[in-house]
């Protein structure tokens, strides 16, 4: 099955010759099983930003949190009754607080 996608006026990018798209490459650029431990001497490194570290720490802190089933039931009931109120100011304050935590310089 062939599907044609127009480029919508964008420049056309070069395509890989057919038959080469099925091989996987490792970090050194060698294809498939042909990479037998030969390294080119380059040292690949990953740097994680402070924001990413803060998000990672925040996600770890929430892993052991228990769910307050009574509060969940109260919120469900308020939603069903149409009496649930959203405090936009409180949400905005917490979003700003989170942003300041994520952008805080060490």
MDTraj code that builds the backbone (N, CA, C; nanometers):
import mdtraj as md
import numpy as np

residues = "UNK UNK UNK UNK UNK UNK UNK UNK UNK UNK UNK UNK UNK UNK UNK UNK UNK UNK UNK UNK UNK UNK UNK UNK UNK UNK UNK UNK UNK UNK UNK UNK UNK UNK UNK UNK UNK UNK UNK UNK UNK UNK UNK UNK UNK UNK UNK UNK UNK UNK UNK UNK UNK UNK UNK UNK UNK UNK UNK UNK UNK UNK UNK UNK UNK UNK UNK UNK UNK UNK UNK UNK UNK UNK UNK UNK UNK UNK UNK UNK UNK UNK UNK UNK UNK UNK UNK UNK UNK UNK UNK UNK UNK UNK UNK UNK UNK UNK UNK UNK UNK UNK UNK UNK UNK UNK".split()
xyz = np.array([
    [0.0844, -0.1171, 0.0000],
    [0.0000, 0.0000, 0.0000],
    [0.0888, 0.1232, 0.0000],
    [0.0644, 0.2139, -0.0886],
    [0.1399, 0.3380, -0.0977],
    [0.0542, 0.4537, -0.0513],
    [0.1098, 0.5382, 0.0329],
    [0.0421, 0.6580, 0.0787],
    [0.1315, 0.7758, 0.0464],
    [0.0759, 0.8732, -0.0216],
    [0.1533, 0.9908, -0.0573],
    [0.1157, 1.1046, 0.0366],
    [0.2153, 1.1669, 0.0955],
    [0.1939, 1.2809, 0.1834],
    [0.2584, 1.4011, 0.1171],
    [0.1800, 1.5045, 0.0942],
    [0.2359, 1.6234, 0.0304],
    [0.3216, 1.6992, 0.1311],
    [0.4136, 1.7780, 0.0807],
    [0.5038, 1.8510, 0.1691],
    [0.4494, 1.9875, 0.2089],
    [0.3288, 2.0220, 0.1644],
    [0.2639, 2.1472, 0.2027],
    [0.3535, 2.2692, 0.1855],
    [0.4325, 2.2711, 0.0797],
    [0.5168, 2.3859, 0.0519],
    [0.6506, 2.3847, 0.1239],
    [0.6749, 2.2850, 0.2081],
    [0.8028, 2.2764, 0.2791],
    [0.9080, 2.2157, 0.1870],
    [1.0360, 2.2470, 0.2102],
    [1.1400, 2.1892, 0.1244],
    [1.1431, 2.0376, 0.1398],
    [1.1754, 1.9688, 0.0332],
    [1.1819, 1.8240, 0.0347],
    [1.3140, 1.7800, 0.0962],
    [1.3074, 1.6895, 0.1917],
    [1.4271, 1.6380, 0.2560],
    [1.4762, 1.5159, 0.1803],
    [1.6075, 1.4921, 0.1786],
    [1.6593, 1.3751, 0.1088],
    [1.6107, 1.2478, 0.1760],
    [1.5772, 1.1481, 0.0974],
    [1.5290, 1.0206, 0.1470],
    [1.6414, 0.9176, 0.1399],
    [1.6421, 0.8244, 0.2350],
    [1.7385, 0.7157, 0.2327],
    [1.7047, 0.6231, 0.1172],
    [1.8053, 0.5678, 0.0510],
    [1.7782, 0.4731, -0.0571],
    [1.6972, 0.3555, -0.0029],
    [1.6089, 0.3009, -0.0844],
    [1.5249, 0.1914, -0.0382],
    [1.6112, 0.0717, -0.0023],
    [1.5685, 0.0021, 0.1046],
    [1.6426, -0.1142, 0.1508],
    [1.7326, -0.0834, 0.2685],
    [1.7627, 0.0443, 0.2931],
    [1.8496, 0.0783, 0.4051],
    [1.7711, 0.1181, 0.5284],
    [1.6430, 0.1408, 0.5170],
    [1.5646, 0.1866, 0.6299],
    [1.5350, 0.0795, 0.7325],
    [1.5626, -0.0480, 0.7020],
    [1.5256, -0.1548, 0.7930],
    [1.6359, -0.1921, 0.8904],
    [1.7582, -0.1410, 0.8735],
    [1.8652, -0.1760, 0.9653],
    [1.8654, -0.0807, 1.0829],
    [1.8966, -0.1328, 1.2000],
    [1.9074, -0.0491, 1.3188],
    [2.0529, -0.0136, 1.3391],
    [2.0756, 0.1024, 1.3969],
    [2.2115, 0.1463, 1.4202],
    [2.2328, 0.1703, 1.5678],
    [2.3546, 0.1416, 1.6132],
    [2.3873, 0.1699, 1.7518],
    [2.4435, 0.3107, 1.7633],
    [2.4915, 0.3483, 1.8800],
    [2.5357, 0.4849, 1.9039],
    [2.6560, 0.5244, 1.8184],
    [2.7360, 0.4270, 1.7743],
    [2.8530, 0.4614, 1.6944],
    [2.8208, 0.4690, 1.5473],
    [2.6986, 0.4328, 1.5076],
    [2.6581, 0.4435, 1.3691],
    [2.6725, 0.3139, 1.2924],
    [2.7203, 0.2058, 1.3564],
    [2.7349, 0.0786, 1.2875],
    [2.6008, 0.0082, 1.2836],
    [2.5752, -0.0618, 1.1757],
    [2.4448, -0.1244, 1.1579],
    [2.4415, -0.2629, 1.2192],
    [2.3254, -0.2951, 1.2797],
    [2.2906, -0.4290, 1.3260],
    [2.3990, -0.5007, 1.4021],
    [2.4262, -0.6276, 1.3617],
    [2.5207, -0.7118, 1.4338],
    [2.6640, -0.6899, 1.3884],
    [2.6859, -0.5977, 1.2958],
    [2.8213, -0.5735, 1.2474],
    [2.9055, -0.4970, 1.3483],
    [2.8442, -0.4358, 1.4481],
    [2.9179, -0.3616, 1.5494],
    [2.9704, -0.4617, 1.6510],
    [3.0994, -0.4905, 1.6480],
    [3.1562, -0.5930, 1.7351],
    [3.2494, -0.5336, 1.8381],
    [3.2086, -0.4221, 1.8993],
    [3.2878, -0.3652, 2.0063],
    [3.3906, -0.2643, 1.9593],
    [3.3984, -0.2342, 1.8347],
    [3.4920, -0.1353, 1.7841],
    [3.4403, 0.0036, 1.8174],
    [3.5200, 0.0823, 1.8887],
    [3.4790, 0.2188, 1.9205],
    [3.5680, 0.3164, 1.8469],
    [3.5135, 0.4317, 1.8207],
    [3.5894, 0.5325, 1.7470],
    [3.6601, 0.6296, 1.8390],
    [3.6510, 0.6092, 1.9688],
    [3.7182, 0.6976, 2.0612],
    [3.6315, 0.8126, 2.1081],
    [3.5113, 0.8257, 2.0532],
    [3.4241, 0.9340, 2.0985],
    [3.3582, 0.8935, 2.2293],
    [3.3397, 0.9889, 2.3144],
    [3.2812, 0.9641, 2.4457],
    [3.1451, 1.0307, 2.4509],
    [3.0377, 0.9518, 2.4389],
    [2.9029, 1.0066, 2.4423],
    [2.8649, 1.0403, 2.5853],
    [2.8041, 1.1564, 2.6040],
    [2.7624, 1.2003, 2.7368],
    [2.6241, 1.2614, 2.7282],
    [2.5534, 1.2517, 2.8377],
    [2.4211, 1.3129, 2.8485],
    [2.4242, 1.4077, 2.9662],
    [2.3769, 1.5300, 2.9453],
    [2.3669, 1.6253, 3.0549],
    [2.2195, 1.6497, 3.0831],
    [2.1806, 1.6321, 3.2076],
    [2.0420, 1.6541, 3.2483],
    [2.0324, 1.7927, 3.3094],
    [1.9346, 1.8692, 3.2641],
    [1.9183, 2.0048, 3.3150],
    [1.8673, 2.0016, 3.4587],
    [1.8810, 2.1141, 3.5261],
    [1.8314, 2.1240, 3.6629],
    [1.6805, 2.1034, 3.6669],
    [1.6107, 2.1519, 3.5660],
    [1.4655, 2.1336, 3.5592],
    [1.4299, 1.9861, 3.5497],
    [1.5045, 1.9123, 3.4687],
    [1.4784, 1.7690, 3.4543],
    [1.5061, 1.6963, 3.5854],
    [1.6118, 1.7364, 3.6546],
    [1.6413, 1.6747, 3.7843],
    [1.5301, 1.7021, 3.8854],
    [1.4799, 1.8249, 3.8860],
    [1.3722, 1.8603, 3.9785],
    [1.2467, 1.7795, 3.9482],
    [1.2152, 1.7627, 3.8206],
    [1.0990, 1.6814, 3.7836],
    [1.1182, 1.5357, 3.8247],
    [1.2390, 1.4862, 3.8077],
    [1.2685, 1.3480, 3.8447],
    [1.2535, 1.3291, 3.9958],
    [1.3039, 1.4226, 4.0742],
    [1.2914, 1.4139, 4.2194],
    [1.1456, 1.4242, 4.2629],
    [1.0697, 1.5115, 4.1982],
    [0.9288, 1.5268, 4.2318],
    [0.8512, 1.3992, 4.2016],
    [0.8855, 1.3330, 4.0923],
    [0.8150, 1.2098, 4.0580],
    [0.8502, 1.0982, 4.1552],
    [0.9724, 1.0966, 4.2052],
    [1.0106, 0.9957, 4.3045],
    [0.9379, 1.0179, 4.4360],
    [0.9219, 1.1429, 4.4747],
    [0.8581, 1.1742, 4.6021],
    [0.7123, 1.1301, 4.6038],
    [0.6455, 1.1308, 4.4884],
    [0.5048, 1.0950, 4.4826],
    [0.4784, 0.9475, 4.4677],
    [0.5817, 0.8653, 4.4530],
    [0.5608, 0.7224, 4.4304],
    [0.4966, 0.6521, 4.5492],
    [0.5276, 0.6922, 4.6692],
    [0.4751, 0.6238, 4.7863],
    [0.3506, 0.6896, 4.8434],
    [0.2990, 0.7925, 4.7791],
    [0.1835, 0.8642, 4.8316],
    [0.0590, 0.7766, 4.8263],
    [-0.0150, 0.7775, 4.9347],
    [-0.1388, 0.7005, 4.9407],
    [-0.2542, 0.7881, 4.8963],
    [-0.3588, 0.7251, 4.8452],
    [-0.4763, 0.7966, 4.7989],
    [-0.5749, 0.8073, 4.9144],
    [-0.6220, 0.9296, 4.9386],
    [-0.7227, 0.9535, 5.0413],
    [-0.8597, 0.9227, 4.9804],
    [-0.9059, 0.8002, 5.0023],
    [-1.0298, 0.7556, 4.9381],
    [-1.1509, 0.8355, 4.9847],
    [-1.1496, 0.8840, 5.1075],
    [-1.2620, 0.9634, 5.1569],
    [-1.2705, 1.0970, 5.0814],
    [-1.1554, 1.1589, 5.0592],
    [-1.1537, 1.2849, 4.9850],
    [-1.1962, 1.2638, 4.8397],
    [-1.1512, 1.1533, 4.7803],
    [-1.1899, 1.1219, 4.6427],
    [-1.3412, 1.1049, 4.6352],
    [-1.3994, 1.0363, 4.7320],
    [-1.5453, 1.0159, 4.7343],
    [-1.6184, 1.1496, 4.7485],
    [-1.5648, 1.2398, 4.8326],
    [-1.6277, 1.3713, 4.8505],
    [-1.6246, 1.4518, 4.7205],
    [-1.5117, 1.4467, 4.6512],
    [-1.4989, 1.5210, 4.5249],
    [-1.5925, 1.4624, 4.4199],
    [-1.6000, 1.3298, 4.4139],
    [-1.6921, 1.2670, 4.3184],
    [-1.8359, 1.3088, 4.3450],
    [-1.8728, 1.3114, 4.4733],
    [-2.0092, 1.3500, 4.5095],
    [-2.0358, 1.4961, 4.4726],
    [-1.9396, 1.5835, 4.4994],
    [-1.9554, 1.7252, 4.4650],
    [-1.9660, 1.7442, 4.3135],
    [-1.8885, 1.6670, 4.2376],
    [-1.8978, 1.6746, 4.0924],
    [-2.0349, 1.6276, 4.0450],
    [-2.0838, 1.5193, 4.1038],
    [-2.2148, 1.4651, 4.0652],
    [-2.3268, 1.5632, 4.0996],
    [-2.3137, 1.6332, 4.2136],
    [-2.4156, 1.7294, 4.2566],
    [-2.4056, 1.8628, 4.1842],
    [-2.2908, 1.8875, 4.1221],
    [-2.2692, 2.0170, 4.0578],
    [-2.2272, 2.1243, 4.1563],
    [-2.1788, 2.0845, 4.2733],
    [-2.1387, 2.1808, 4.3758],
    [-1.9869, 2.1961, 4.3875],
    [-1.9110, 2.1244, 4.3054],
    [-1.7651, 2.1338, 4.3124],
    [-1.7198, 2.2692, 4.2606],
    [-1.6395, 2.3385, 4.3375],
    [-1.5899, 2.4711, 4.3002],
    [-1.4391, 2.4644, 4.2779],
    [-1.3956, 2.5324, 4.1738],
    [-1.2532, 2.5398, 4.1419],
    [-1.2016, 2.6743, 4.1894],
    [-1.0967, 2.6728, 4.2706],
    [-1.0345, 2.7957, 4.3190],
    [-0.9195, 2.8311, 4.2254],
    [-0.9491, 2.9138, 4.1253],
    [-0.8506, 2.9482, 4.0225],
    [-0.7283, 3.0174, 4.0815],
    [-0.7471, 3.0998, 4.1829],
    [-0.6346, 3.1683, 4.2459],
    [-0.5386, 3.0706, 4.3117],
    [-0.5935, 2.9702, 4.3783],
    [-0.5104, 2.8699, 4.4452],
    [-0.4321, 2.7879, 4.3415],
    [-0.4995, 2.7522, 4.2322],
    [-0.4323, 2.6770, 4.1260],
    [-0.3196, 2.7605, 4.0664],
    [-0.3453, 2.8877, 4.0397],
    [-0.2428, 2.9757, 3.9829],
    [-0.1242, 2.9895, 4.0776],
    [-0.1511, 3.0056, 4.2072],
    [-0.0418, 3.0168, 4.3046],
    [0.0451, 2.8914, 4.3056],
    [-0.0186, 2.7761, 4.3001],
    [0.0579, 2.6509, 4.3025],
    [0.1366, 2.6298, 4.1734],
    [0.0792, 2.6726, 4.0612],
    [0.1526, 2.6626, 3.9345],
    [0.2758, 2.7524, 3.9367],
    [0.2610, 2.8734, 3.9900],
    [0.3755, 2.9643, 4.0004],
    [0.4805, 2.9095, 4.0952],
    [0.4355, 2.8483, 4.2042],
    [0.5279, 2.7879, 4.2987],
    [0.6059, 2.6743, 4.2335],
    [0.5363, 2.5908, 4.1576],
    [0.6026, 2.4810, 4.0877],
    [0.7033, 2.5348, 3.9872],
    [0.6644, 2.6373, 3.9132],
    [0.7559, 2.6945, 3.8149],
    [0.8815, 2.7493, 3.8818],
    [0.8643, 2.8162, 3.9955],
    [0.9817, 2.8710, 4.0639],
    [1.0709, 2.7602, 4.1174],
    [1.0120, 2.6475, 4.1580],
    [1.0920, 2.5333, 4.2039],
    [1.1696, 2.4729, 4.0877],
    [1.1055, 2.4650, 3.9708],
    [1.1712, 2.4027, 3.8554],
    [1.2802, 2.4911, 3.7963],
    [1.2661, 2.6222, 3.8095],
    [1.3645, 2.7121, 3.7496],
    [1.4654, 2.7652, 3.8516],
    [1.4563, 2.7167, 3.9753],
    [1.5476, 2.7637, 4.0798],
    [1.6902, 2.7255, 4.0464],
    [1.7790, 2.8207, 4.0597],
    [1.9218, 2.7977, 4.0376],
    [1.9833, 2.7438, 4.1658],
    [2.0686, 2.6402, 4.1556],
    [2.1307, 2.5825, 4.2775],
    [2.2294, 2.6748, 4.3423],
])
top = md.Topology()
chain = top.add_chain()
for i, resn in enumerate(residues, 1):
    res = top.add_residue(resn, chain, resSeq=i)
    for name in ("N", "CA", "C"):
        top.add_atom(name, md.element.get_by_symbol(name[0]), res)
traj = md.Trajectory(xyz[None], top)
